[in-house]
Amino acid sequence: MAARFHTVEPSRLAFGALCHASEKQIGEGDIRASYSADRIGMGQPIRKPFRYAGEL
């Protein structure tokens, strides 16, 4: 099977920064924010998936 590549805006992969006052990530990209492996490992619900080309 041939490798497939997809182009996305770098801002969608951004780490963002933790706001200590609100305990929330500020400026985190939607693709980065959808990462759920840590939650799956802890038996917690997964995060909202991101959209690419109009699909989840």
Residue pairs with C-beta under 8 A, 6 or more apart in sequence:
6 52
8 31
8 52
11 29
12 29
12 30
12 31
12 32
12 50
13 29
13 31
13 32
14 27
14 28
14 29
14 32
15 28
15 29
15 32
16 25
16 26
16 27
16 28
16 29
16 32
16 33
17 25
17 26
17 27
18 24
18 25
18 26
19 25
19 26
25 33
30 50
30 51
31 50
33 47
33 48
33 50
34 47
34 48
34 49
34 50
35 47
36 46
36 47
39 45
39 46
39 47
40 46
49 56
50 56
